[in-house]
Amino acid sequence: MREIKFRGKRLDNNTQTGPADGWVTGFYYQGLCEGEVRHFIASYPCVWEVDPATVGQYTGMKDKNTRKVYEGDVLTDKFESVGVVEWQNGCFVVNFGDVDVFQISDCFDDSYQMWVIGNIHDNPEMLKGDE
């Protein structure tokens, strides 16, 4: 069974309350605060409010450098193909734009390895105008 966790970008920029890059991981939930739906990621003992547009789920896969792969990550391979991790039709896929879409498990076997080079929120330029 894979680990269920999420990643999101904190709304505050205070490096004393979380990682300097702003990304936090843990349990994702929504709460109603003063009549407004707000989004949070909790990792004991901390809770951070996050931008809901940046929330992505952990795929259960690690890249060739053992980095955890999340929805929204931008991946590349030895052929310099660039793809984005997405949730489609009930599974995680790597979307290579107009070329192909592969189930994520096919991108991390012994013969074909990919690695994370960024994400669609911090590095939209990596998509070369595809989105």
N, C-alpha and C positions, 0 to 999 in steps of 0.2 A: 504494500500500500504506500502511496506517495505522501509526502509531507504536505499538508494544506497550509499555505501561508500567502500573504499578500505583501506587495510593496507599493508605496505611494510617496509623493513629495510633500513634505511638511509645508504648512502655510506660513509658519513663523520662520524667520531667518536667524534665530538665536542659536549659535553653535554650542552654547552651554546646555541646551535642552535636547540636543540630538546630534547626529553626524553632520559634519561640515558641508557635505554635498547635498544635504536636505532630504535624502532618501532614507525611509524607515521601513522596517519589515515586521510583520506579526499578524495578528488577528484583525480583520477588517470588519467594521460595523458602521451603521448609520444611526444617528440619534436626532431626536426632535428637540431643538434648543430655541426657546423663545419663539416658537411657531415656525422655525426654519429647519429644514433637513440639513444636517451637517455630517461630515464623513470623518471617520477616525480609524487609526491603526494603533493597536495596543500590543505592547511587548513588555510583560511584567518587569518592573513596576511602573513603566511609563505609558502614557497615552498621548498621541499627537493628532491634531486635526490636520487632514491632508486634502489636497486638491483632488476631487473625484475623477477628473479627467486623466490623472496620472496613475490611478490604481490599476495594478495588474497582478494576476495570480502566478505563483510559482508553478512551473511546468512539471517539476519532478526530475528534470534533466539538468546535468551539468555540462558545460562546454569542455573542450580539450584541455583548458587550463584550470579545471575544477570549479569554475565560477557558476553559481546557480543561474539558470535561465528563466526569465520572467516574460510574461505577456508584455509586448511593447518593446522588447529588446531587438536591436539590429544585429544580425549575425553575418559573418563572412566565412569563406572557405579558401582553400589553396588556389582556386581558380578565380578568386576575387569576385565571386558572385555575392550579392547583397540581398538579404531577405529579412522580413520582419515577422516576429512571432505573434500569431493571432489565434483567437478562439473561433473556429468555424465548424459548423455541423457536429457539435458535440465532442470535438477534440482539438488539441493544440496543433497548429501547422506552422510551417515557415513559408511565407508568401514572398515569392520572388517577382512580384509585379505581373507583367504580361507574359512572363516565361512559364512558370509552373508554381504549383503549391504542393508541398510534401508534408506528410505527417511528421511531426517533430521527432518521433522515435527513429525514423529513417535517416535523420541528419546527425545522429550521434552513435552510429555503430563503429566497429573497429576499422572498417574500410573507408569511411567518409566522415570526417570530423569537421565541425564548425566551431567558431568561437565568437563571443560577444565583443562588439566594437563600440557599442553605445546603446542609446535607446531613442525612441521617436520623440520624447519630450525634451531631452537635453541636446540631441543631435539631429534635428529634422533635415539638415542639409545632406545627411548620408543617404537619404531616400532618392536623391537626384530628381526631385519633382514628381515622383511617382504617386504621392498622396497629397 
